[in-house]
Amino acid sequence: MKTYIVTFKPETTDSEIQRAKDDIVAKGGSIEHEYTLIRGFSAKMPDGPAISALEASPHVENMEMDQEVTTQ
């Protein structure tokens, strides 16, 4: 499973974010980290329905695969 960082639009309610997390878990994924400074989380998700549902959500501001970043 790949890990994704998911951020939500500022006006997204806590219950909508919780619904997204519950959906990921129901589809076989797991929440890895919940962010406090931004509205979002990182999650391990299997390819397929969980990813498609988040990409289609009007509440998601950005979703990208977590990866290592270097300065050189």
MOPAC internal coordinates of N, CA, C and O (Angstrom, degrees):
PM7 1SCF
backbone

  N    0.0000 0     0.00 0     0.00 0    0    0    0
  C    1.4543 1     0.00 0     0.00 0    1    0    0
  C    1.5240 1   109.27 1     0.00 0    2    1    0
  O    1.2310 1   121.36 1   -36.01 1    3    2    1
  N    1.2979 1   115.00 1   143.99 1    3    2    1
  C    1.4553 1   121.24 1   178.42 1    5    3    2
  C    1.5264 1   109.51 1   -95.91 1    6    5    3
  O    1.2310 1   121.40 1   -26.89 1    7    6    5
  N    1.3345 1   114.92 1   153.11 1    7    6    5
  C    1.4615 1   120.50 1   177.85 1    9    7    6
  C    1.5236 1   109.25 1  -101.09 1   10    9    7
  O    1.2310 1   120.95 1   -45.91 1   11   10    9
  N    1.3249 1   115.79 1   134.09 1   11   10    9
  C    1.4573 1   122.48 1   179.73 1   13   11   10
  C    1.5205 1   109.66 1  -122.00 1   14   13   11
  O    1.2310 1   121.20 1   -32.26 1   15   14   13
  N    1.3162 1   115.32 1   147.74 1   15   14   13
  C    1.4600 1   121.84 1   171.81 1   17   15   14
  C    1.5253 1   106.32 1  -102.61 1   18   17   15
  O    1.2310 1   121.11 1   -54.56 1   19   18   17
  N    1.3160 1   115.48 1   125.44 1   19   18   17
  C    1.4639 1   121.64 1  -176.71 1   21   19   18
  C    1.5230 1   108.27 1  -119.86 1   22   21   19
  O    1.2310 1   120.42 1   -54.20 1   23   22   21
  N    1.3291 1   116.81 1   125.80 1   23   22   21
  C    1.4613 1   120.52 1   175.17 1   25   23   22
  C    1.5274 1   108.65 1  -120.15 1   26   25   23
  O    1.2310 1   121.61 1   -30.40 1   27   26   25
  N    1.3301 1   114.52 1   149.60 1   27   26   25
  C    1.4546 1   121.44 1  -175.32 1   29   27   26
  C    1.5203 1   110.89 1  -114.21 1   30   29   27
  O    1.2310 1   121.05 1   -24.48 1   31   30   29
  N    1.3165 1   115.60 1   155.52 1   31   30   29
  C    1.4597 1   121.57 1   176.65 1   33   31   30
  C    1.5263 1   109.05 1   -62.76 1   34   33   31
  O    1.2310 1   120.12 1   -31.16 1   35   34   33
  N    1.3373 1   117.38 1   148.84 1   35   34   33
  C    1.4750 1   121.05 1  -176.00 1   37   35   34
  C    1.5264 1   114.19 1   -55.71 1   38   37   35
  O    1.2310 1   120.00 1   147.61 1   39   38   37
  N    1.3171 1   117.61 1   -32.39 1   39   38   37
  C    1.4661 1   120.23 1  -176.72 1   41   39   38
  C    1.5344 1   113.56 1   -83.05 1   42   41   39
  O    1.2310 1   119.90 1   178.33 1   43   42   41
  N    1.3201 1   117.79 1    -1.67 1   43   42   41
  C    1.4679 1   121.44 1   179.70 1   45   43   42
  C    1.5272 1   110.05 1   -67.20 1   46   45   43
  O    1.2310 1   120.89 1   -48.29 1   47   46   45
  N    1.3208 1   115.90 1   131.71 1   47   46   45
  C    1.4647 1   120.08 1  -178.21 1   49   47   46
  C    1.5293 1   111.12 1   -78.09 1   50   49   47
  O    1.2310 1   121.30 1   -20.71 1   51   50   49
  N    1.3228 1   115.11 1   159.29 1   51   50   49
  C    1.4661 1   120.48 1   177.20 1   53   51   50
  C    1.5268 1   111.07 1   -59.83 1   54   53   51
  O    1.2310 1   120.31 1   143.00 1   55   54   53
  N    1.3180 1   117.01 1   -37.00 1   55   54   53
  C    1.4687 1   119.47 1  -178.91 1   57   55   54
  C    1.5296 1   111.69 1   -68.08 1   58   57   55
  O    1.2310 1   119.94 1   146.71 1   59   58   57
  N    1.3294 1   117.72 1   -33.29 1   59   58   57
  C    1.4653 1   120.38 1   176.62 1   61   59   58
  C    1.5279 1   110.86 1   -68.84 1   62   61   59
  O    1.2310 1   120.38 1   141.86 1   63   62   61
  N    1.3269 1   116.87 1   -38.14 1   63   62   61
  C    1.4657 1   120.59 1   176.69 1   65   63   62
  C    1.5257 1   109.84 1   -66.75 1   66   65   63
  O    1.2310 1   120.17 1   137.59 1   67   66   65
  N    1.3181 1   117.28 1   -42.41 1   67   66   65
  C    1.4684 1   120.78 1   178.30 1   69   67   66
  C    1.5282 1   110.79 1   -62.01 1   70   69   67
  O    1.2310 1   120.51 1   140.61 1   71   70   69
  N    1.3196 1   116.63 1   -39.39 1   71   70   69
  C    1.4654 1   120.70 1   178.02 1   73   71   70
  C    1.5289 1   110.60 1   -61.52 1   74   73   71
  O    1.2310 1   120.10 1   139.58 1   75   74   73
  N    1.3329 1   117.41 1   -40.42 1   75   74   73
  C    1.4645 1   121.14 1   178.17 1   77   75   74
  C    1.5282 1   110.42 1   -64.32 1   78   77   75
  O    1.2310 1   120.32 1   137.17 1   79   78   77
  N    1.3367 1   117.00 1   -42.83 1   79   78   77
  C    1.4685 1   120.65 1   178.46 1   81   79   78
  C    1.5236 1   110.99 1   -63.79 1   82   81   79
  O    1.2310 1   120.37 1   136.18 1   83   82   81
  N    1.3245 1   116.90 1   -43.82 1   83   82   81
  C    1.4686 1   120.81 1   178.79 1   85   83   82
  C    1.5252 1   111.09 1   -61.02 1   86   85   83
  O    1.2310 1   120.53 1   141.10 1   87   86   85
  N    1.3293 1   116.58 1   -38.90 1   87   86   85
  C    1.4621 1   121.62 1   179.78 1   89   87   86
  C    1.5312 1   110.95 1   -64.84 1   90   89   87
  O    1.2310 1   120.56 1   138.75 1   91   90   89
  N    1.3276 1   116.53 1   -41.25 1   91   90   89
  C    1.4679 1   120.69 1   178.34 1   93   91   90
  C    1.5235 1   110.37 1   -61.15 1   94   93   91
  O    1.2310 1   120.51 1   132.78 1   95   94   93
  N    1.3200 1   116.62 1   -47.22 1   95   94   93
  C    1.4682 1   121.23 1  -179.60 1   97   95   94
  C    1.5332 1   110.43 1   -63.91 1   98   97   95
  O    1.2310 1   120.22 1   138.76 1   99   98   97
  N    1.3253 1   117.18 1   -41.24 1   99   98   97
  C    1.4658 1   121.12 1   179.78 1  101   99   98
  C    1.5258 1   112.12 1   -63.63 1  102  101   99
  O    1.2310 1   120.59 1   153.03 1  103  102  101
  N    1.3409 1   116.47 1   -26.97 1  103  102  101
  C    1.4633 1   120.69 1  -179.37 1  105  103  102
  C    1.5296 1   112.22 1   -95.86 1  106  105  103
  O    1.2310 1   120.34 1  -164.87 1  107  106  105
  N    1.3402 1   116.96 1    15.13 1  107  106  105
  C    1.4614 1   120.67 1   173.72 1  109  107  106
  C    1.5106 1   115.70 1    96.56 1  110  109  107
  O    1.2310 1   119.63 1  -173.83 1  111  110  109
  N    1.3272 1   118.31 1     6.17 1  111  110  109
  C    1.4569 1   121.63 1   179.27 1  113  111  110
  C    1.5165 1   111.81 1   -95.54 1  114  113  111
  O    1.2310 1   121.15 1     4.42 1  115  114  113
  N    1.3276 1   115.40 1  -175.58 1  115  114  113
  C    1.4671 1   120.42 1   177.17 1  117  115  114
  C    1.5231 1   109.59 1  -146.61 1  118  117  115
  O    1.2310 1   121.08 1   -32.36 1  119  118  117
  N    1.3186 1   115.55 1   147.64 1  119  118  117
  C    1.4606 1   121.46 1   176.78 1  121  119  118
  C    1.5211 1   106.81 1   -86.75 1  122  121  119
  O    1.2310 1   120.45 1   -56.64 1  123  122  121
  N    1.3183 1   116.75 1   123.36 1  123  122  121
  C    1.4599 1   121.97 1  -175.99 1  125  123  122
  C    1.5247 1   112.61 1   -93.46 1  126  125  123
  O    1.2310 1   120.34 1   140.58 1  127  126  125
  N    1.3293 1   116.96 1   -39.42 1  127  126  125
  C    1.4652 1   120.64 1  -176.99 1  129  127  126
  C    1.5264 1   108.88 1  -155.14 1  130  129  127
  O    1.2310 1   120.61 1   -41.89 1  131  130  129
  N    1.3216 1   116.45 1   138.11 1  131  130  129
  C    1.4627 1   121.36 1   174.57 1  133  131  130
  C    1.5206 1   108.16 1  -108.02 1  134  133  131
  O    1.2310 1   120.58 1   -51.78 1  135  134  133
  N    1.3290 1   116.50 1   128.22 1  135  134  133
  C    1.4574 1   121.37 1  -177.63 1  137  135  134
  C    1.5245 1   110.58 1   -87.81 1  138  137  135
  O    1.2310 1   120.85 1   -33.06 1  139  138  137
  N    1.3225 1   115.99 1   146.94 1  139  138  137
  C    1.4601 1   120.26 1   179.90 1  141  139  138
  C    1.5313 1   112.53 1  -105.62 1  142  141  139
  O    1.2310 1   119.86 1   151.70 1  143  142  141
  N    1.3146 1   117.87 1   -28.30 1  143  142  141
  C    1.4675 1   119.96 1  -178.94 1  145  143  142
  C    1.5188 1   112.47 1   -84.01 1  146  145  143
  O    1.2310 1   120.72 1   156.31 1  147  146  145
  N    1.3085 1   116.23 1   -23.69 1  147  146  145
  C    1.4625 1   120.77 1   176.08 1  149  147  146
  C    1.5234 1   107.60 1  -124.83 1  150  149  147
  O    1.2310 1   120.56 1   -21.53 1  151  150  149
  N    1.3115 1   116.53 1   158.47 1  151  150  149
  C    1.4652 1   120.36 1   178.75 1  153  151  150
  C    1.5202 1   107.85 1   -84.90 1  154  153  151
  O    1.2310 1   121.04 1   -85.72 1  155  154  153
  N    1.3279 1   115.61 1    94.28 1  155  154  153
  C    1.4498 1   117.89 1  -179.92 1  157  155  154
  C    1.5114 1   113.45 1   178.83 1  158  157  155
  O    1.2310 1   121.59 1     7.74 1  159  158  157
  N    1.3275 1   114.56 1  -172.26 1  159  158  157
  C    1.4562 1   121.94 1  -178.06 1  161  159  158
  C    1.5217 1   109.22 1  -160.78 1  162  161  159
  O    1.2310 1   120.93 1   -12.00 1  163  162  161
  N    1.3258 1   115.83 1   168.00 1  163  162  161
  C    1.4551 1   120.64 1   168.96 1  165  163  162
  C    1.5175 1   107.10 1  -111.05 1  166  165  163
  O    1.2310 1   121.37 1   -34.04 1  167  166  165
  N    1.3209 1   114.98 1   145.96 1  167  166  165
  C    1.4608 1   119.74 1  -176.63 1  169  167  166
  C    1.5168 1   110.57 1  -146.90 1  170  169  167
  O    1.2310 1   121.24 1   -37.35 1  171  170  169
  N    1.3291 1   115.24 1   142.65 1  171  170  169
  C    1.4603 1   121.10 1   170.10 1  173  171  170
  C    1.5131 1   106.43 1   -87.89 1  174  173  171
  O    1.2310 1   121.10 1   -52.80 1  175  174  173
  N    1.3410 1   115.50 1   127.20 1  175  174  173
  C    1.4589 1   119.57 1  -177.07 1  177  175  174
  C    1.5171 1   110.44 1  -135.96 1  178  177  175
  O    1.2310 1   120.65 1   -40.28 1  179  178  177
  N    1.3326 1   116.37 1   139.72 1  179  178  177
  C    1.4620 1   118.91 1   172.59 1  181  179  178
  C    1.5298 1   109.00 1   -72.94 1  182  181  179
  O    1.2310 1   120.69 1   -28.19 1  183  182  181
  N    1.3226 1   116.28 1   151.81 1  183  182  181
  C    1.4627 1   119.49 1   175.52 1  185  183  182
  C    1.5210 1   108.77 1   -59.94 1  186  185  183
  O    1.2310 1   120.73 1   -35.91 1  187  186  185
  N    1.3016 1   116.22 1   144.09 1  187  186  185
  C    1.4566 1   119.24 1   175.73 1  189  187  186
  C    1.5098 1   114.87 1   124.16 1  190  189  187
  O    1.2310 1   120.38 1    44.39 1  191  190  189
  N    1.3451 1   116.88 1  -135.61 1  191  190  189
  C    1.4665 1   121.97 1  -169.43 1  193  191  190
  C    1.5273 1   115.82 1   -58.92 1  194  193  191
  O    1.2310 1   119.56 1   141.19 1  195  194  193
  N    1.3175 1   118.44 1   -38.81 1  195  194  193
  C    1.4716 1   119.76 1  -178.07 1  197  195  194
  C    1.5220 1   110.70 1   -63.70 1  198  197  195
  O    1.2310 1   120.63 1   136.56 1  199  198  197
  N    1.3180 1   116.41 1   -43.44 1  199  198  197
  C    1.4680 1   120.70 1  -179.69 1  201  199  198
  C    1.5268 1   110.15 1   -67.97 1  202  201  199
  O    1.2310 1   120.51 1   134.53 1  203  202  201
  N    1.3225 1   116.63 1   -45.47 1  203  202  201
  C    1.4681 1   120.71 1  -179.87 1  205  203  202
  C    1.5212 1   112.02 1   -59.85 1  206  205  203
  O    1.2310 1   120.48 1   138.43 1  207  206  205
  N    1.3294 1   116.68 1   -41.57 1  207  206  205
  C    1.4670 1   120.58 1  -179.39 1  209  207  206
  C    1.5208 1   111.25 1   -64.25 1  210  209  207
  O    1.2310 1   120.17 1   137.79 1  211  210  209
  N    1.3245 1   117.28 1   -42.21 1  211  210  209
  C    1.4684 1   119.72 1   179.21 1  213  211  210
  C    1.5213 1   111.40 1   -67.47 1  214  213  211
  O    1.2310 1   120.45 1   137.85 1  215  214  213
  N    1.3349 1   116.75 1   -42.15 1  215  214  213
  C    1.4656 1   119.92 1   179.78 1  217  215  214
  C    1.5281 1   111.30 1   -60.92 1  218  217  215
  O    1.2310 1   120.28 1   148.35 1  219  218  217
  N    1.3227 1   117.07 1   -31.65 1  219  218  217
  C    1.4660 1   121.29 1  -178.47 1  221  219  218
  C    1.5276 1   113.07 1   -86.45 1  222  221  219
  O    1.2310 1   119.87 1   169.93 1  223  222  221
  N    1.3116 1   117.86 1   -10.07 1  223  222  221
  C    1.4638 1   121.06 1  -175.70 1  225  223  222
  C    1.5278 1   111.75 1   -69.12 1  226  225  223
  O    1.2310 1   120.14 1   -47.80 1  227  226  225
  N    1.3296 1   117.34 1   132.20 1  227  226  225
  C    1.4652 1   119.87 1   177.31 1  229  227  226
  C    1.5317 1   112.47 1   -71.99 1  230  229  227
  O    1.2310 1   120.04 1   169.17 1  231  230  229
  N    1.3303 1   117.54 1   -10.83 1  231  230  229
  C    1.4585 1   121.60 1  -178.51 1  233  231  230
  C    1.5309 1   113.18 1   -88.31 1  234  233  231
  O    1.2310 1   120.40 1   160.25 1  235  234  233
  N    1.3249 1   116.84 1   -19.75 1  235  234  233
  C    1.4654 1   120.89 1  -176.57 1  237  235  234
  C    1.5244 1   109.53 1   -78.33 1  238  237  235
  O    1.2310 1   121.26 1   -53.69 1  239  238  237
  N    1.3260 1   115.20 1   126.31 1  239  238  237
  C    1.4599 1   120.38 1   177.22 1  241  239  238
  C    1.5253 1   110.58 1   -86.58 1  242  241  239
  O    1.2310 1   120.67 1   138.85 1  243  242  241
  N    1.3408 1   116.32 1   -41.15 1  243  242  241
  C    1.4557 1   120.69 1  -178.29 1  245  243  242
  C    1.5242 1   109.24 1  -155.45 1  246  245  243
  O    1.2310 1   121.38 1   -32.66 1  247  246  245
  N    1.3252 1   114.97 1   147.34 1  247  246  245
  C    1.4578 1   120.87 1   176.15 1  249  247  246
  C    1.5175 1   107.45 1  -146.16 1  250  249  247
  O    1.2310 1   120.99 1   -55.84 1  251  250  249
  N    1.3246 1   115.71 1   124.16 1  251  250  249
  C    1.4599 1   118.67 1   179.51 1  253  251  250
  C    1.5198 1   110.17 1  -144.95 1  254  253  251
  O    1.2310 1   121.74 1   -26.32 1  255  254  253
  N    1.3260 1   114.28 1   153.68 1  255  254  253
  C    1.4461 1   119.40 1   178.81 1  257  255  254
  C    1.5227 1   109.10 1   -68.73 1  258  257  255
  O    1.2310 1   120.80 1   -45.63 1  259  258  257
  N    1.3191 1   116.08 1   134.37 1  259  258  257
  C    1.4627 1   121.50 1   177.79 1  261  259  258
  C    1.5219 1   108.07 1   -69.95 1  262  261  259
  O    1.2310 1   120.71 1   -44.12 1  263  262  261
  N    1.3190 1   116.25 1   135.88 1  263  262  261
  C    1.4577 1   120.34 1  -179.68 1  265  263  262
  C    1.5124 1   110.23 1  -151.82 1  266  265  263
  O    1.2310 1   121.43 1   -19.64 1  267  266  265
  N    1.2993 1   114.88 1   160.36 1  267  266  265
  C    1.4557 1   120.24 1   178.21 1  269  267  266
  C    1.5228 1   109.24 1   -76.67 1  270  269  267
  O    1.2310 1   120.67 1   -43.23 1  271  270  269
  N    1.3229 1   116.32 1   136.77 1  271  270  269
  C    1.4578 1   122.12 1   179.81 1  273  271  270
  C    1.5202 1   108.14 1  -120.04 1  274  273  271
  O    1.2310 1   120.88 1   -45.93 1  275  274  273
  N    1.3360 1   115.91 1   134.07 1  275  274  273
  C    1.4646 1   120.18 1   178.19 1  277  275  274
  C    1.5221 1   109.33 1  -122.25 1  278  277  275
  O    1.2310 1   120.93 1   -17.42 1  279  278  277
  N    1.3185 1   115.83 1   162.58 1  279  278  277
  C    1.4636 1   120.46 1  -179.83 1  281  279  278
  C    1.5162 1   112.31 1   -98.21 1  282  281  279
  O    1.2310 1   119.91 1   176.44 1  283  282  281
  N    1.3009 1   117.77 1    -3.56 1  283  282  281
  C    1.4649 1   120.20 1  -178.76 1  285  283  282
  C    1.4861 1   111.84 1  -125.58 1  286  285  283
  O    1.2310 1   120.10 1   180.00 1  287  286  285

